[in-house]
Amino acid sequence: MTTTQQNQQSTLVARTPENWKKTWRLVMKQIPATCLHSQELLDAGFAQCEYQQVSPEWESVFDDFADLKLCNKFIAAGGEGAAKSHDAALFAVARYMFDMITLVRKPKLYWIIGADYEDAFKEFNYIDEFLGTEGLDKLATRINGKGQITPEGRTVVRNGRDQCTLTTNDGVEFKTISAKDETKIAREEPDGIIGAEASRWSAEAFRRSIGRIARLENSWLFASGSFESDDGGFHARFATGQGDNLQRLKSKSIPSFANRHIYPLGEADHRIQELKSDYSYDRYQERVLGMPAPPKGQVISRLDAAVHIRSDLTYEPREPVYLWIDPGTLVYCVLFVQIINNQVRVIDEIYAPQAESDEVINEARRRLGWKYITMDGHVADHAGQQRHMGAPPHLNTWREQTGITFQTLGKGMAPTDKAEIILSFMNVDRYTAKPSIVFHPDCRGILAEMGVGISPTADQGGGRWMRDVGENGAVRGIKRENDHGCSALAYGLSIHRGSLRPDRRRLPGTKAATSYSAGFARVSDGSDVTPRVISPLDYTAFPDKEITRSDGTVIKVPGKTMRDIEARRKPRAY
């Protein structure tokens, strides 16, 4: 750092979360409120806030941007009339002020990207209005005793329905961009992006916007929209932002009544109550609460990102890692799974389009979980035993190159059975308050199949696992596409369900433990006969051998054959 930069640095406000909160609150207090229902607001206690420009709902959104190391991308899903344009513009002005007083390298460019130019106009006009606030240029003096911002001397160029530009006396530009012309989202490096009606962006517009802010350390993206369409993955990104992720992305629902200028009494406002009684449940969720309604036709719809996704998942060195695989033609999926205290943990995945087993095996060897791999307990689709295009069966390749063998079901599972077993694990244990299954955010393929995030194979058509819904809305079945991760998961859960607590203890006269589930009996002679599960909650039987109950006890039943036991509709509990 040069001497000049050091001197500059000494005069700057520290770029801390506390100073961001202080700055944006001062901006709000400086810009006059334009409330049409001031008395109603007073009666409702809204005046307890220090400022009337933003509601408590929006206040929490602004505060989430306090530390860009934790969050530099935000998606605000708003209901109708939730003040998305107004408050996004307030955020842009506050962030511009904060950047000016905290950065040595001063900001130069901010974008307002709309689904088209018209969608960007509202935010642009609000920014122009707010920067004209009398006394805003003295804000820096109030913070650090040094006046260094002159927003009021701005130049505005409006080109009708085309691009508009606002340039401050500091040389900072605010420029409108149309997401329809995706090439324009790749020409410059903005310090920040306001996304208007982002739910109507294309997937490419989203990718390019995120790519532009990745180039500057302190740049950010603030996108708002409503749950109207999903061409670009607005829903999926919102779902990602609800839980732990590695993208520094957060999301919040902003209800219509967050706009206290329209609904001064908040949710209790009589107009909101009228909408609640008039709208269907799904419409009220999306159009008023700003919350995604259950996706129509999505197979796995119970995954809650805040509950089921954990970025702190790590391998437990004392527990084995299992591979649950679906060697599909379109996508070859491998899940790295541990089962700890009755909880299934999907810690990593390989989600490779049109891959061969040898290259997938090479990739698996490079993963951290490989060092904890056990030699048994792995599960695969039964189709992995079949030849494909004249090549050896996938499972043969695994056995020859790694020594690993896989359990398979006798036949494939119907899509409805796959869905049923996965959904049965989505509940939270009522005693421990812990989910039965959790995922690391790196498992992008399977999470995208469940509706969270963008699939790593999105460019090749990958995405959500969906039901086949006819034009009349009738469900005709479940599609056999975009289900590779879910298939691998379903096979694993189907075979391992039971105790779901691996037990690797060695019993007298047996080989290495294979009793990682109640579905696998301890066979005293050491044979590896695959058991038949009569009831995962009762016991498993072997022909002419033993019965292992769900409590782990082994019962000798002389003369009992599998046929004898299967002949009973409800086997006795021995």
Buried (B, 14 or more C-beta within 10 A) or exposed (E): EEEEEEEBEEEBBEBEBEBBBBBBBBBBBBBEBEBEBBEBBBEBEBEEBEBBBBBEBBBEBBBBBBBBEEBBBBBBBBBBBBBBBBBBBBBBBBBBBBBBBBBEEBBBBBBBBBBBBEBBBBBBBBBBBBBEBEEBBEBBEEBBEEEBBBBBEBEBEBEEEEBBBBBBEBEBBBBBBBBBEBEBBEEBEBBBBBBBBBBBBBBEBBBBBBEBBEEBEBBBBBBBBBBEBBEBBBBBBBBBBBBBBEBBBBBBBBBBBBBBBBBBBBBEBEEBEEBEEEBEEBEBBBBBBBBBBEBEBBBBBBBBBEBBBBEEBEBBEEBBBBBBBBBBEBBBBBBBBBBBEEBBBBBBBBBBBEBBBBEBBEBBEEBEBBEBBBEBBBBBBBBBEEEBEEEEBBBBBBEEEBEBBBBBBEEBBEBEBBBEBBBEBBEEEEEEEEBBBBBBBBBBBBBBBBBBBBBBBBEEEBBBBBBBBEEEEEEEEBBEBBBBBBBBBBBBBBBBBBBBBBBBEEBEEBEEBBBBBBBBBBBBEEEEEEBBBBBBEBBBBBEEBBBBBBEEEBBEBEEBBBEBBEEEEEBEEE
